[in-house]
Amino acid sequence: MSSPGKSPRLPHPVRKLARTKSKKKHFVHQKVEVFRASNSVLSVFIWGVNHTINDLSQIPVPVMLLPDDFKANTKIKVNNHLFNKENLPGHFKFKEYCPQVFRNLRERFGIEDLDYQASLVRSPPIEHPDSKQEEGLLLLSYDRTLIIKEISSEEVEDMLNILSEYHQHIVTCHGSTLLPQFLGLYRVTVESEDTYLMLMRNMFSHRLVVHRKYDLKGSLVSREASDKEKVKELPTYKDVDFRNNMQKVFVSEEQKEKIMEKLNRDVEFLVQQRIMDYSLLLGIHDVDRGEREEEELEDSSLEEEEEVANGIPLPPGAQAHSAAGSMGTSPEGIAGYMNSFKPFGPGEFDPYIDVYAIQSDVGAPQREVYFMGLIDVLTQYDTKKKAAHAAKTVKHGAGAEISTVHPEQYAKRFREFIANIFA
């Protein structure tokens, strides 16, 4: 409410428009239509990203980042009264952390801000296959190129603590890394409750289906998928399963050297940051199986079209299922408008989009595409980890390959294990 005698304050976006108009500057209109989300946190998040990217597009890109850019943030507080209540809550706050730093990181990872914006606001995000295993939100952008992950306030602090060093590492390695590609960090406040959201590039493909998945730490103690996990459609297998399945990664010697060079450089960075407990996420796409599944999908789509042409109504949900299955690439966003017209063959991918993908070697026993990246890289070796290490050592003995160990020891064991996953 405005104070007596004072002119009423307009909501932030309206004030901005009024000021811009009085200065006779060109106002940049919203590039894409923003969808409606049923979840109020998600609605505010999408609104906020759309708003901040539009704002950022009017600010010149700095020649170089300054120390203050790593402490900066933008905050928007909106109090709506009977305005746009179908889409947004009456009162909310939106905060973006270090906008110039993340803009610079997106650029170094080859992601245009307008594509980033379109991937997030053009259509509703979809549920991530692993969302039921997570406590908070875990979503994929509609074009499957981005991951939206809810994190804790402690993890936000951990991210901000290493952001300057992480940025320097990305600069040094020219964006060529197995580390997660962090693209944005936000806080959404609805009804006085804070939700922190991290934006990352999806390590798996936006169009090639992953048929097998492993989370590898280089430890064999309690590192086997549970029976409950194994019956899932896409279980997350672990180190013991990898060994028992006699799984191998079939890439050329040159590719192996490149992967290990990246891995060693990234792991050295993690050791310097006193980080441990990270994993290598390995996804495997079986090219022949993928080709069969694609043919089956096309056949079922043709049958549906014939049934519609003959006047036979489709069962409920069939049309939606058909549309979802065909959305391997998107007309807008990071997957790229032109990319949707590229004639991709079986197992083929765009290396500028599927940056974690590696083709199997020509002489491999089966045609496969591998997706490899480091995950869970915010766990520092603090007091809790030291206590957990002591407890596990008592339980399993000093020589046991437990996951909770000193960062240098963890890195050494991790490197050795990963070096041996190749055929």
Buried (B, 14 or more C-beta within 10 A) or exposed (E): EEEEEEEEEEBBBEEBEEEBEEEEEEEEEEBBEBBEBEBBBBBBBBBBBBBBBBBBEEEEEEEEBEEEBBEBEBEBEBEBEEEEEEBBBBBBBBBBBBBBBBBBBBEBBBBEBBBBBBBBBBBBBBEBBEBEEEEEBBBBBBBBBBBBBBBEEEBBEBBBEBBBEBBEBBEEBEBBBBBBBBBBBBBBBBEEEEBBBBBBBBBBBBBBBBBBBBBBBBBBBEBBBEEEBEEBEEBBBBBBBBBEEEBEBBBBEEBBEBBBEBBBBBBEBBBEBBBBBBBBBBBBBBBEBBBEBBEEBEEBBEEBEEBEEEEEEBEEEBEEBBEEBEBBBBBBBBBBEEBBEEEEEBBBBBEEBBBBBBBBBEEBEEBBBBBBBBBBBBBBBEEEBEEBBEEBBEEEEEEEBBBBBBBEEBBBBBBEBBBEBBE
